[in-house]
Amino acid sequence: MSLPLVVAITGATGVIYGVELLRALKELGQETHLILSEAAGMNFAIETDYSLEEVRALADVVYPNKDIGAAVASGSFRTRGMIVAPCTVKTLSAIANSFTYNLVVRAADVTLKERRPLVLMVRETPLHKGHLELMTRAADCGATILPPMPAFYHRPESIMDIVHQSIGKALDQVGIEHNLFRRWSGRDRGAAAPEAPASERGAGTRSGSRDALRVATG
Ligand SMILES: Cc1cc2nc3c(=O)[nH]c(=O)nc-3n(C[C@H](O)[C@H](O)[C@H](O)COP(=O)(O)O)c2cc1C
């Protein structure tokens, strides 16, 4: 029997990453234990049409963020790891400093001390040195820093394609098999993309580069 995966959603922009992660895990039959920060609750209303009830319904178990006596607050409760999607700088900072003032941070700290995979999808830009130092500190303690940075080699056609690629990279880190995006095999180089004229090479993807140039030059 597979152990549960802890999922936390915090108040960075991109709470849709957390929703899509929960949806993917549900489809894969992976048990999930969810913690939502208070700020995440606000961002659902700002950024999506999901009600909190709908988000909670995607998980098998939901804990209030204030419940520091919940099962996931103890290392004796076994899990296969934890993903924070998205992760604010505030939560990153608390995790990096073991400042376990809520259940999201306590569960993350427990995940680290038990040497289980902890994936932080940190979202902020631009980053000052303090942010970078916090990431280094969390990484030194064993966390994987996995900012939701889009890739384009899988030829995304929608925002969901981009979201799913980042979610898939997070699932890779906790060893969960999935089919969320087309992986780079090294074999299909240029198969889908006839070479652009020399005048346009180096500017990006085929039509995308032309469109981008058009926008840039008016
Ligand atoms: C619309 C919106 C977008 C935000 N985006 C980010 C973000 O990308 N990264 C971040 O660190 N904080 C962001 N914040 C600020 C956090 O929500 C705020 O620092 C909050 O206190 C974090 O609490 P939490 O870590 O418990 O969720 C955003 C806030 C709002 C309202």
The ligand as a Tripos MOL2 file, in Angstrom:
@<TRIPOS>MOLECULE
LIG
   31    33     1     0     0
SMALL
NO_CHARGES

@<TRIPOS>ATOM
      1 C1         -2.7370   38.0310   -5.5820 C.3       1 LIG1
      2 C2         -1.5630   37.7450   -4.6830 C.ar      1 LIG1
      3 C3         -0.4330   37.1690   -5.2230 C.ar      1 LIG1
      4 C4          0.6710   36.9030   -4.4130 C.ar      1 LIG1
      5 N1          1.7570   36.3060   -4.9860 N.ar      1 LIG1
      6 C5          2.8150   35.9870   -4.2260 C.ar      1 LIG1
      7 C6          3.9190   35.3020   -4.8000 C.ar      1 LIG1
      8 O1          3.9520   34.9860   -5.9870 O.2       1 LIG1
      9 N2          4.9390   34.9650   -3.9710 N.ar      1 LIG1
     10 C7          4.9370   35.2640   -2.6460 C.ar      1 LIG1
     11 O2          5.9000   34.9300   -1.9610 O.2       1 LIG1
     12 N3          3.9090   35.9370   -2.0690 N.ar      1 LIG1
     13 C8          2.8310   36.2980   -2.8110 C.ar      1 LIG1
     14 N4          1.7650   36.9350   -2.2530 N.ar      1 LIG1
     15 C9          1.8240   37.3300   -0.8320 C.3       1 LIG1
     16 C10         1.4590   36.2050    0.1260 C.3       1 LIG1
     17 O3          0.1240   35.7630   -0.1010 O.3       1 LIG1
     18 C11         1.6070   36.7070    1.5780 C.3       1 LIG1
     19 O4          2.9710   36.9480    1.8510 O.3       1 LIG1
     20 C12         1.0440   35.7450    2.5850 C.3       1 LIG1
     21 O5          1.1660   36.2950    3.8680 O.3       1 LIG1
     22 C13         1.7380   34.4020    2.5310 C.3       1 LIG1
     23 O6          1.2000   33.5580    3.5150 O.3       1 LIG1
     24 P1          1.3630   31.9790    3.4090 P.3       1 LIG1
     25 O7          2.7900   31.6870    3.1260 O.co2     1 LIG1
     26 O8          0.9450   31.4730    4.7710 O.co2     1 LIG1
     27 O9          0.4240   31.5070    2.3570 O.co2     1 LIG1
     28 C14         0.6460   37.2200   -3.0320 C.ar      1 LIG1
     29 C15        -0.5070   37.8040   -2.4990 C.ar      1 LIG1
     30 C16        -1.5950   38.0640   -3.3060 C.ar      1 LIG1
     31 C17        -2.8300   38.6880   -2.6980 C.3       1 LIG1
@<TRIPOS>BOND
     1     1     2 1
     2     2     3 ar
     3     2    30 ar
     4     3     4 ar
     5     4     5 ar
     6     4    28 ar
     7     5     6 ar
     8     6     7 ar
     9     6    13 1
    10     7     8 2
    11     7     9 ar
    12     9    10 ar
    13    10    11 2
    14    10    12 ar
    15    12    13 ar
    16    13    14 ar
    17    14    15 1
    18    14    28 ar
    19    15    16 1
    20    16    17 1
    21    16    18 1
    22    18    19 1
    23    18    20 1
    24    20    21 1
    25    20    22 1
    26    22    23 1
    27    23    24 1
    28    24    25 2
    29    24    26 1
    30    24    27 1
    31    28    29 ar
    32    29    30 ar
    33    30    31 1
@<TRIPOS>SUBSTRUCTURE
     1 LIG1         1 GROUP 0 **** ****
